[in-house]
Structures are given as C-alpha cells and as structure tokens.
C-alpha cells in the first residue's frame, strides 16, 4: 500500500537538522519565545537520538504557555525524526513520560495552523506505526477529534490528508476502530476522499482505512 509520511512541509525539518552542524542558527520561530523555551527547544533539536532529557525538554516546550505554532511544528518534526531513527526507544520514552496527552493538548491549541497540522499528523503516524500502546494512549487522550478538525480545516492540503488517512488506517488496525466509528471518523474520511478524488495517496490509504474499520 502507498504511504506518504511527510512530517511537515520540509522547512521545519531542514531548520532542525541545521542545529547539528550550525547550533548558532536559530529559526525565525524563536524570535518571540521565552529564554526557557528557547533553551529547551535548542537542547532537544540538537539531540540526534531520543533521550530522557531530550524528551523532557520537548515536554517543557509544549507545556510552556508561550509556545507558538512554528515552535510546536519544530518539536513535532523532531519527534517524527526520532521515531524513524529509533522507534523502540522513542516509544518507550513517550509511554514513560506520558507524552501523548501533552501532544493532543498542543493540537487543541494549534490544529488550525497548517505547519502544526502537517507535522502533527506525521508524528501521529510515526507513533502508531510502531506502537499499539501509543495508538491506545493517543485515542484515550482525544486525538481523533483533533485529527478530524485538521482534516476539515485543511481539507485541500495533500500532506494533511495523506497523513490523516494513514493515521486512521493504522489506528484502526491497532485497536481504535470502534472509537473511530463512534466519533464519526468514517464520514470524515469519506468526505475527504470525495472532495479530493485526484489525490492517489488519500484514495489508496483511505480505502485501506475503511477496510480496517
């Protein structure tokens, strides 16, 4: 089956990668951040591999009241990167530090931002691909309703819809099918597929999700 696992539009991932070689280069999204947010974010983005300290720094950024959408997108892109590089360790840390509820709370605040939506859905896919526990935790924390919001607000964005369809598919396969049906996920997915008939990734992954439901 076809999958398109773009974490975001590429800009945030490129900026994050630059911290490994050019730590002094700060993204514009940090201009208005507090000193604590800036310090935590830079420490996290410079961490090539997931560690308890790096994951805790991500939580500190998310839980800071002044986090803006661009900063949130940076963090979500990094979470996707960790999941792809070392999924087992990343998922262990997510469970231990209870990252899932904090992630959903960020979506509650910033689901309407396109960069956050793209990065968040990429992070959700990366989490649920590797962990049924993460799929269950995200569902319990209310991720489905936030996913539907992102699908509706960004109903013409290919990256959002591609990753949303994969996320629904994998969540359904990992035990959340009933919750998806009860929360109206089937109708949301069908509506997206009907509105975007020329998006091959959405059509393919959407059909796989519907079959899993």
C-alpha positions as CSV (number, residue, x, y, z in Angstrom):
1,X,0.0,0.0,0.0
2,X,1.1,3.5,-0.7
3,X,2.2,5.7,2.2
4,X,3.3,9.3,2.2
5,X,4.9,10.1,5.6
6,X,5.8,13.7,5.3
7,X,6.2,15.1,8.8
8,X,5.6,18.7,7.5
9,X,6.5,20.9,4.5
10,X,10.2,20.3,4.8
11,X,11.2,23.7,6.1
12,X,11.0,22.9,9.8
13,X,12.8,19.6,9.3
14,X,15.6,21.4,7.4
15,X,16.0,24.0,10.1
16,X,16.0,21.4,12.8
17,X,18.8,19.4,11.0
18,X,20.9,22.6,10.9
19,X,21.3,22.6,14.6
20,X,23.6,19.5,14.4
21,X,26.2,21.5,12.3
22,X,25.3,25.1,13.0
23,X,24.0,25.5,16.5
24,X,24.0,29.3,16.3
25,X,21.4,29.3,13.5
26,X,18.0,29.9,15.1
27,X,14.7,29.7,13.2
28,X,12.6,32.8,13.0
29,X,10.0,31.0,15.1
30,X,12.2,31.5,18.2
31,X,12.3,35.3,18.0
32,X,9.4,35.8,20.4
33,X,10.0,32.7,22.6
34,X,11.0,33.0,26.2
35,X,14.5,32.1,27.3
36,X,13.4,28.9,28.9
37,X,11.5,27.8,25.8
38,X,14.5,28.7,23.6
39,X,16.9,26.8,25.7
40,X,14.7,23.7,25.9
41,X,14.0,23.7,22.2
42,X,17.6,24.0,21.2
43,X,18.7,21.3,23.5
44,X,16.0,19.0,22.1
45,X,16.7,19.8,18.5
46,X,20.4,19.2,18.9
47,X,19.8,15.7,20.2
48,X,20.2,13.4,17.3
49,X,18.7,10.4,19.2
50,X,15.9,10.4,21.7
51,X,17.0,10.5,25.4
52,X,15.0,11.1,28.6
53,X,16.5,14.6,28.8
54,X,15.6,15.4,25.2
55,X,12.1,14.2,25.5
56,X,11.6,16.1,28.8
57,X,12.8,19.2,27.0
58,X,10.2,18.7,24.3
59,X,7.5,18.5,27.1
60,X,8.8,21.7,28.7
61,X,8.5,23.5,25.3
62,X,4.9,22.1,24.8
63,X,3.8,22.9,28.3
64,X,5.2,26.5,28.1
65,X,2.3,29.0,27.8
66,X,4.2,31.0,25.2
67,X,4.8,28.2,22.6
68,X,3.9,29.4,19.2
69,X,2.8,27.2,16.2
70,X,6.1,27.3,14.4
71,X,7.9,26.2,17.6
72,X,5.4,23.4,18.1
73,X,5.9,22.3,14.5
74,X,9.6,22.1,15.0
75,X,9.1,19.8,18.0
76,X,6.7,17.6,16.2
77,X,9.0,17.2,13.3
78,X,11.8,16.2,15.7
79,X,9.5,13.6,17.3
80,X,8.9,12.1,13.9
81,X,12.6,12.0,13.2
82,X,13.3,10.1,16.4
83,X,10.5,7.7,15.7
84,X,12.0,6.9,12.3
85,X,15.6,6.6,13.6
86,X,15.0,4.6,16.8
87,X,11.3,3.8,17.2
88,X,11.5,1.4,20.1
89,X,13.4,3.8,22.4
90,X,11.2,6.7,21.3
91,X,8.0,4.8,22.1
92,X,9.4,3.7,25.5
93,X,10.1,7.3,26.4
94,X,6.7,8.5,25.1
95,X,5.0,6.0,27.4
96,X,7.2,6.6,30.4
97,X,6.9,10.4,30.2
98,X,3.2,10.4,29.1
99,X,3.8,12.5,26.0
100,X,0.5,11.6,24.4
101,X,-1.8,13.9,26.4
102,X,0.6,16.8,26.0
103,X,0.8,16.3,22.3
104,X,-3.0,16.3,22.0
105,X,-3.2,19.5,24.1
106,X,-0.9,21.2,21.6
107,X,-3.2,20.1,18.7
108,X,-6.2,21.6,20.7
109,X,-4.5,25.0,20.6
110,X,-2.9,24.9,17.2
111,X,-4.8,22.5,14.9
112,X,-5.7,25.3,12.6
113,X,-2.1,26.1,11.8
114,X,-1.0,24.3,8.6
115,X,2.6,23.7,9.8
116,X,1.4,22.2,13.0
117,X,-1.2,20.1,11.3
118,X,1.3,18.6,8.8
119,X,3.9,18.0,11.4
120,X,1.4,16.6,14.0
121,X,-0.2,14.1,11.6
122,X,3.3,12.9,10.6
123,X,4.2,12.4,14.2
124,X,1.0,10.6,14.9
125,X,1.6,8.2,12.0
126,X,5.2,7.6,13.1
127,X,4.0,6.8,16.7
128,X,1.2,4.5,15.8
129,X,3.1,2.6,13.1
130,X,5.5,1.3,15.8
131,X,3.3,1.0,18.9
132,X,-0.2,-0.2,19.7
133,X,0.3,1.3,23.2
134,X,0.8,4.7,21.6
135,X,-2.3,4.2,19.4
136,X,-4.4,3.4,22.5
137,X,-3.0,6.3,24.6
138,X,-3.5,8.8,21.8
139,X,-7.1,7.7,21.3
140,X,-7.8,7.9,25.0
141,X,-6.4,11.4,25.1
142,X,-8.8,12.6,22.3
143,X,-6.5,12.7,19.3
144,X,-9.4,11.6,16.9
145,X,-11.4,14.8,17.3
146,X,-8.3,16.9,16.7
147,X,-7.5,14.9,13.6
148,X,-11.0,15.5,12.3
149,X,-10.6,19.2,12.9
150,X,-7.3,19.2,11.0
151,X,-8.9,17.3,8.1
152,X,-11.8,19.8,7.9
153,X,-9.8,23.0,8.3
154,X,-7.1,21.9,5.8
155,X,-9.4,19.9,3.5
156,X,-7.4,20.7,0.4
157,X,-3.9,20.1,1.7
158,X,-2.4,16.9,0.3
159,X,0.1,16.3,3.1
160,X,-2.5,16.7,5.9
161,X,-5.0,14.4,4.2
162,X,-2.4,11.8,3.1
163,X,-1.1,11.5,6.7
164,X,-4.6,11.7,8.2
165,X,-5.7,8.7,6.1
166,X,-2.7,6.7,7.1
167,X,-3.2,7.6,10.8
168,X,-6.8,6.5,10.7
169,X,-5.8,3.3,9.0
170,X,-3.1,2.4,11.5
171,X,-5.2,3.5,14.5
172,X,-8.0,1.2,13.3
173,X,-5.6,-1.7,12.9
174,X,-4.2,-1.2,16.4
175,X,-7.4,-1.3,18.3
176,X,-9.1,2.1,17.8
177,X,-11.6,1.1,15.0
178,X,-14.6,1.2,17.3
179,X,-13.7,4.7,18.6
180,X,-13.2,5.9,15.1
181,X,-16.6,4.7,14.0
182,X,-18.3,6.1,17.1
183,X,-16.7,9.5,16.7
184,X,-17.8,9.9,13.1
185,X,-14.4,9.1,11.6
186,X,-15.8,7.1,8.7
187,X,-17.9,10.0,7.4
188,X,-15.0,12.4,7.8
189,X,-12.7,10.2,5.8
190,X,-15.3,9.6,3.1
191,X,-16.0,13.3,2.8
192,X,-12.2,14.0,2.4
193,X,-12.0,11.3,-0.3
194,X,-15.0,12.7,-2.2
195,X,-13.6,16.2,-2.1
196,X,-10.1,15.1,-3.3
197,X,-10.7,12.4,-6.0
198,X,-7.4,13.1,-7.7
199,X,-5.2,12.6,-4.6
200,X,-3.9,9.0,-5.1
201,X,-2.4,8.6,-1.7
202,X,-5.6,9.7,0.0
203,X,-7.7,7.4,-2.1
204,X,-5.4,4.4,-1.6
205,X,-4.8,4.8,2.2
206,X,-8.4,5.9,2.7
207,X,-9.6,2.6,1.2
208,X,-7.2,0.7,3.4
209,X,-8.6,2.6,6.5
210,X,-12.2,1.9,5.5
211,X,-11.4,-1.8,5.1
212,X,-9.8,-1.8,8.6
213,X,-12.9,-0.2,10.0
